[in-house]
Amino acid sequence: MRIMLIEDSALDRRRIGRFLKQWSLEYVAVENGADAWSLLQSPDAPSLVLLDWMLPGLDGIELCRRIRTLGANGTYIYTVMLTAKDKKQDLLTAMAAGADDYLSKPIDPSELRARLMVGKRILDLQQALRFAATHDFLTTLFNRSEILASLKREVARSARENKPTAIILADLDHFKLINDSLGHAAGDAVLKEVAQRLRSDLRTYDLVGRYGGEEFLLLLPNCDLITASRRADEIRSLVSKNAIVTTFAKVPVTVSMGVTVSGCTRGLTIEDLLQQADEALYHAKQNGRNCVRAFCETGTNAGPNHLR
């Protein structure tokens, strides 16, 4: 948790900053609302703000209102208003502006620490809820809705930059047999390990999500069809290299993959691209499984000569 202290009084900044250092908390101190607002709009903005009400130029109430507009982008900043005002109407004004908590000056260190502990618990809970809303519980990969949202963003970005985005649809071969012969607990263990193997060989900006059941969707920005097919085969080989150890048995696993790329044909929708990847995956299944097939606009599907 990073903290921003917004306080125009040098004496109060030093005093509160000393407390934060004693508690080993990371913080940045700012003396006016305009500079604070600039920093709060950055990608690595602090998650908790100690905000003085009376500031030169942009005051604490207006800054608090602006902070709340950042929540439209999914960013929540926990805000504690610091002020010498002590009337109930002042408290209501601060809360109406979007403050989460209220601390009267002069600041009591024990009270400040208690407020910070509450703020951290709420931020941790919010982060956990946000993770649960965007990730698959079993594999911890992106869930279907989030990987599709990511696909939409990546395709839009690739169109702006005139660079392709590779779309790989991967399906575990004969997964139903694992569930039927060893049970769903073994199947879950296999899915978790396959997810880890898929994730382990990706670049930091590649994306992978659980598309549904035993299907996974991988997005590789700035990859043409040839490069994406090669990378898909490397990932396929990694997944099948070693049997997966479960509490029930060692389970050999293979995966079939269909590959397509955005940008080859203008006007294609997300649904069109997914259909292309699915068609290529179908051909991989028809050609014996444990292989990669790429979608071609001619209607045929092929991979490099060494692919099965």
C-alpha positions as a printed Julia matrix, in Angstrom:
308×3 Matrix{Float64}:
   0.0     0.0     0.0
   1.41    3.35   -1.09
   0.22    6.51    0.62
   0.03   10.1    -0.61
   0.11   12.83    2.02
  -1.34   16.1     0.68
  -0.64   18.85    3.19
   0.41   22.48    2.65
   1.78   22.89    6.17
   5.46   21.93    6.24
   5.23   21.29    9.98
   2.29   18.88    9.58
   3.97   17.15    6.61
   7.08   16.47    8.67
   5.11   15.32   11.69
   2.79   12.96    9.85
   5.64   11.79    7.64
   7.61   10.85   10.73
   4.77    8.63   11.91
   4.51    6.92    8.5
   8.26    6.23    8.5
   8.09    4.77   12.0
   5.42    2.35   10.77
   7.54    1.44    7.7
   4.9     2.73    5.29
   5.81    3.92    1.81
   4.54    7.43    1.11
   4.97   10.54   -1.01
   4.28   14.05    0.33
   2.73   16.79   -1.82
   2.01   20.36   -0.72
  -0.8    21.42   -3.08
  -3.85   19.98   -4.78
  -2.76   20.61   -8.38
   0.47   18.59   -8.04
  -1.42   15.86   -6.18
  -4.05   15.6    -8.93
  -1.33   15.23  -11.56
   0.3    12.36   -9.65
  -3.01   10.68   -8.87
  -3.76   10.28  -12.58
  -0.55    8.3   -13.19
  -0.69    4.48  -13.64
   1.19    3.87  -10.37
  -0.82    6.3    -8.26
  -0.95    5.64   -4.48
  -3.94    3.66   -3.27
  -4.53    5.66   -0.08
  -4.61    9.45    0.31
  -4.31   11.58    3.46
  -5.88   14.8     2.24
  -5.85   18.18    3.94
  -9.1    20.1     3.51
  -7.54   23.57    3.24
  -5.09   23.7     0.31
  -3.98   26.55   -1.95
  -5.7    26.6    -5.34
  -7.38   23.22   -5.66
  -8.77   22.53   -2.18
  -9.32   19.16   -0.53
 -13.06   18.95   -1.22
 -12.68   19.58   -4.96
  -9.7    17.22   -5.14
 -11.73   14.55   -3.36
 -14.49   14.92   -5.96
 -11.93   14.51   -8.75
 -10.44   11.43   -7.1
 -13.85    9.78   -7.2
 -14.03   10.27  -10.98
 -11.0     7.99  -11.28
 -13.15    5.12  -10.05
 -14.84    4.96  -13.47
 -11.64    3.31  -14.73
 -11.74    0.64  -12.03
  -9.25    2.51   -9.81
 -10.29    3.11   -6.22
  -8.29    5.42   -3.97
  -9.15    5.33   -0.28
  -9.31    8.91    0.98
  -8.98   10.22    4.54
  -9.79   13.91    5.0
  -7.59   15.8     7.48
  -8.98   19.03    8.9
  -9.35   21.26   11.93
 -13.07   21.63   11.12
 -15.12   19.72   13.67
 -18.77   20.46   12.96
 -21.11   17.63   11.93
 -21.99   19.52    8.77
 -18.29   19.58    7.83
 -18.17   15.79    8.22
 -21.18   15.43    5.93
 -19.63   17.77    3.37
 -16.45   15.7     3.28
 -18.35   12.42    2.93
 -20.59   13.85    0.22
 -17.48   14.84   -1.72
 -16.32   11.22   -1.6
 -14.08   10.98    1.48
 -13.97    7.51    3.06
 -12.91    8.7     6.49
 -12.33   11.88    8.47
  -9.57   12.76   10.93
  -9.48   15.92   13.04
  -6.37   17.99   13.6
  -4.12   17.97   15.5
  -3.55   14.4    14.34
  -3.32   11.78   17.07
  -0.84    9.08   15.94
  -2.85    6.17   17.38
  -6.0     7.38   15.67
  -4.12    7.89   12.4
  -2.7     4.38   12.52
  -6.15    2.93   13.2
  -7.56    4.77   10.16
  -4.72    3.45    7.99
  -5.33   -0.13    9.16
  -9.02    0.16    8.26
  -8.13    1.62    4.86
  -5.69   -1.2     4.12
  -8.27   -3.87    4.99
 -10.82   -2.27    2.68
  -8.32   -1.92   -0.18
  -7.21   -5.55    0.26
 -10.82   -6.71    0.16
 -11.53   -4.65   -2.93
  -8.47   -6.11   -4.67
  -9.6    -9.63   -3.8
 -13.09   -8.94   -5.16
 -11.67   -7.43   -8.35
  -9.44  -10.5    -8.84
 -12.4   -12.81   -8.29
 -14.46  -10.9   -10.85
 -11.83  -11.16  -13.59
 -10.12  -14.5   -12.94
 -11.06  -18.15  -13.09
 -11.21  -19.57   -9.57
  -9.61  -22.92  -10.41
  -6.73  -21.94  -12.7
  -6.28  -18.27  -11.61
  -6.07  -17.35  -15.31
  -8.33  -14.65  -16.75
 -11.91  -15.88  -16.91
 -13.9   -16.0   -20.15
 -15.35  -12.5   -19.94
 -12.0   -10.89  -19.09
  -9.97  -12.67  -21.79
 -12.63  -11.7   -24.34
 -12.47   -8.1   -23.14
  -8.68   -8.29  -23.49
  -9.09   -9.67  -27.02
 -11.29   -6.72  -27.93
  -8.7    -4.27  -26.57
  -5.77   -5.98  -28.29
  -7.52   -6.15  -31.65
  -8.38   -2.45  -31.42
  -4.8    -1.61  -30.49
  -3.37   -3.73  -33.31
  -5.65   -1.92  -35.77
  -4.41    1.47  -34.57
  -0.76    0.42  -34.78
  -1.21   -1.66  -37.94
   0.35   -4.7   -36.25
  -1.15   -8.19  -36.0
  -2.34   -9.87  -32.83
  -2.22  -13.65  -32.78
  -5.17  -15.57  -31.37
  -4.58  -19.15  -30.25
  -7.41  -21.43  -29.17
  -6.1   -24.45  -27.26
  -8.07  -27.53  -26.23
  -6.92  -30.42  -24.04
  -7.12  -33.73  -25.87
  -9.38  -36.47  -24.44
  -9.98  -34.51  -21.24
 -13.33  -36.23  -20.66
 -11.49  -39.54  -20.29
  -9.47  -38.1   -17.4
 -12.62  -37.03  -15.57
 -14.38  -40.32  -16.32
 -11.5   -42.6   -15.32
  -9.87  -40.67  -12.45
 -12.58  -38.3   -11.29
 -13.09  -34.56  -11.37
 -10.51  -33.89   -8.67
  -7.82  -35.3   -10.96
  -9.27  -33.32  -13.85
  -9.06  -30.13  -11.8
  -5.43  -30.87  -10.95
  -4.66  -31.33  -14.64
  -6.36  -28.06  -15.58
  -4.4   -26.15  -12.91
  -1.06  -27.56  -14.07
  -1.79  -27.0   -17.75
  -2.73  -23.4   -16.95
   0.6   -22.94  -15.18
   2.5   -24.42  -18.13
   0.66  -22.21  -20.61
   1.44  -19.12  -18.54
   5.1   -20.02  -17.9
   6.25  -19.69  -21.52
   4.54  -16.4   -22.38
   6.04  -12.94  -22.68
   5.1   -10.43  -20.0
   2.58   -8.75  -22.32
   1.04  -11.94  -23.72
  -2.32  -12.96  -22.25
  -4.02  -16.25  -21.5
  -7.44  -17.09  -20.11
  -9.71  -20.05  -19.54
 -12.14  -19.85  -22.44
 -14.41  -22.59  -21.16
 -14.13  -26.12  -19.78
 -10.8   -27.45  -21.04
 -10.33  -24.69  -23.63
  -7.87  -21.82  -23.28
  -7.47  -18.61  -25.27
  -4.02  -17.08  -25.76
  -3.32  -13.61  -27.17
   0.12  -12.78  -28.57
   0.46   -9.1   -29.59
   2.71   -8.21  -32.55
   2.87  -11.81  -33.82
   2.3   -12.75  -37.46
   0.8   -16.1   -38.43
   4.12  -17.9   -39.0
   5.63  -16.71  -35.73
   2.43  -17.44  -33.82
   2.26  -20.98  -35.24
   5.85  -21.63  -34.17
   5.2   -20.23  -30.7
   2.02  -22.29  -30.4
   3.95  -25.45  -31.21
   6.58  -24.6   -28.59
   3.83  -24.15  -26.02
   2.13  -27.37  -27.16
   5.41  -29.22  -26.7
   5.91  -27.75  -23.23
   2.42  -28.78  -22.11
   2.88  -32.39  -23.27
   6.55  -32.79  -22.3
   5.96  -34.36  -18.9
   3.02  -36.27  -17.45
   1.08  -34.4   -14.78
   1.33  -35.91  -11.33
  -1.95  -36.05   -9.42
  -2.81  -37.85   -6.19
  -4.53  -40.51   -8.31
  -2.06  -41.21  -11.13
   0.44  -39.72  -13.53
  -1.56  -38.28  -16.39
  -0.04  -37.77  -19.86
  -1.56  -34.66  -21.43
  -1.58  -33.28  -24.96
  -3.19  -30.2   -26.43
  -4.48  -29.22  -29.87
  -4.27  -25.63  -31.07
  -5.86  -23.42  -33.7
  -4.14  -20.18  -34.69
  -5.27  -17.05  -36.51
  -4.22  -13.39  -36.54
  -6.01  -10.07  -36.7
  -5.22   -7.54  -39.39
  -5.06   -9.89  -42.37
  -8.57   -9.01  -43.5
 -10.19   -5.69  -42.67
 -13.65   -5.6   -41.2
 -13.44   -8.86  -39.25
 -15.27   -8.87  -35.94
 -14.1   -10.51  -32.72
 -16.6   -13.28  -33.45
 -15.05  -13.79  -36.91
 -11.57  -14.16  -35.45
 -12.74  -16.61  -32.81
 -14.53  -18.59  -35.51
 -11.29  -18.74  -37.52
  -9.33  -19.98  -34.51
 -12.05  -22.53  -33.76
 -12.02  -23.77  -37.36
  -8.25  -24.19  -37.23
  -8.6   -26.04  -33.92
 -11.17  -28.35  -35.49
  -8.67  -29.26  -38.21
  -6.02  -29.94  -35.56
  -8.42  -32.36  -33.87
  -9.25  -33.98  -37.22
  -5.56  -34.43  -38.0
  -4.83  -36.6   -34.99
  -4.72  -34.09  -32.12
  -1.57  -32.94  -30.29
  -0.77  -30.52  -33.11
  -1.11  -26.94  -34.29
  -3.07  -25.76  -37.3
  -3.24  -22.2   -38.63
  -6.23  -20.63  -40.33
  -5.67  -19.64  -43.95
  -8.01  -17.39  -45.93
  -8.05  -19.91  -48.77
 -10.08  -22.17  -46.51
  -7.32  -24.72  -45.92
  -5.47  -25.15  -42.66
  -1.83  -25.95  -42.35
   1.16  -25.76  -40.09
   4.9   -26.11  -40.55
   5.99  -29.46  -41.98
   7.07  -30.86  -38.62
   3.62  -30.41  -37.07
   1.53  -33.53  -36.73
